[in-house]
Amino acid sequence: TGPSGYTSTDQNPVLTNVTPEMTGKYIVTGRDVSGCISQEAEVTVVVESLPVIAVNNSGQDIFCLGSSTEISVTNFGSNYSYKWKLDGVDIPSQIGTTLNVTESGNYSAVITSDANSCSHESLARTLTAIPVPTNSITSDDLICEDLSLAFNAPSGDQNGQSITHTWDFGDSSTDEEGASVSHTYADAGDYTVTLTTTYTNVETCTPTVKTKQVTIQEIPNSVTMDDIVITTSTGSTDKCPSEALDLSVSDLYTNYSWFTEPSTILSTTNALDQITSPQKGENPVTYTLNATDNAGCDFSAEVTISLKAASGITLTTLEETTV
């Protein structure tokens, strides 16, 4: 017999699923073959209640490779010893109540009573180490002043975590966030764009920083407009009525539009071939070229084609003639 109504008729009973309530005095008596009852014998059993421990994390369960997080269990005093396990395997020499974690895995702790060697293992806590976020900058290297320049970084999550991209455009303007942003520079010059990428919800990771140089080209003015020189195939802007001229400019631009009337485009290359206007009796004709360079800056030039003086033959009679 024993505490909490315990009874057994086994010669050598085994206590299973012991609890502190089973602590106490156990008494046994025996009966021999003749029916005589023996004297009582007793033993005192002490069931020690081990502290229940849990793995705590002062930081985050997700952290970046190259950094660390510290996990711990409650310190119940000098009467207990501790050890740590990673994925169920003892971690050598880790016998304190804290553990500095630098790699992914399932971490548990074992507390052991120094008095009776009873032990208890905590539930495992899963910690995950992820790479630092990556980034890159995609944009044009050159653009015209006052035009909007688009910047792009990789979109979407990385390593199962949301990402925050922060852009510094290098011109003292307010930073912007997003995978795709655009910015208009008010002044020409060279600017260093800085992209800082972080995990939105992971605090221990070092931000990833990328820079890129962009050049903002000055808007064309009257001086730079003069850089467009329209040449004719004859070297002259005067022509005979029957003559056809070719107009052209240096092929330095990305888009071309030739016209005499804006609604009718005559050519979209750097040349306008075989123009025949003006004809005899017509006024001079002005041909206009609009061009765009690789920075997106717009240029314009024009040339006026006239008939040569005294073009054509006029017949006259010296005296009145009757036929």
Number of C-alpha atoms within 10 A of each C-alpha: 14 18 14 10 7 10 13 11 10 7 9 7 9 8 9 6 6 12 12 12 12 19 16 15 13 16 14 16 13 13 10 8 6 6 8 9 11 11 9 9 10 12 11 11 14 14 15 16 12 15 15 12 19 17 19 14 16 9 14 16 18 20 26 22 17 14 15 18 20 15 21 19 21 14 15 13 7 8 9 17 18 19 20 24 19 17 14 13 11 16 13 9 8 15 16 14 19 20 19 11 18 17 18 18 17 16 23 25 28 21 26 18 18 12 9 9 10 14 15 15 17 17 14 17 18 15 19 16 20 19 12 21 22 16 18 16 17 12 15 14 13 16 24 24 22 17 18 14 19 13 20 17 20 16 14 11 13 15 12 9 16 15 22 19 24 19 24 17 24 16 15 7 10 9 13 16 14 17 20 16 16 15 14 15 21 14 14 15 13 15 15 14 17 18 26 19 25 23 24 12 14 18 14 19 20 16 17 16 17 15 15 15 15 19 18 22 20 17 18 16 9 9 8 12 13 13 14 19 14 18 16 19 13 12 10 12 17 18 20 19 18 13 14 15 20 15 20 18 19 12 11 12 18 14 16 21 20 25 18 14 11 10 7 10 14 19 14 16 16 21 21 20 15 12 14 15 21 22 17 13 10 11 12 15 15 15 19 20 25 16 22 16 15 14 20 18 18 17 21 20 17 16 16 12 21 20 23 14 9 8 14 12 6 6 4 6 6 5 6 6 6 4 3
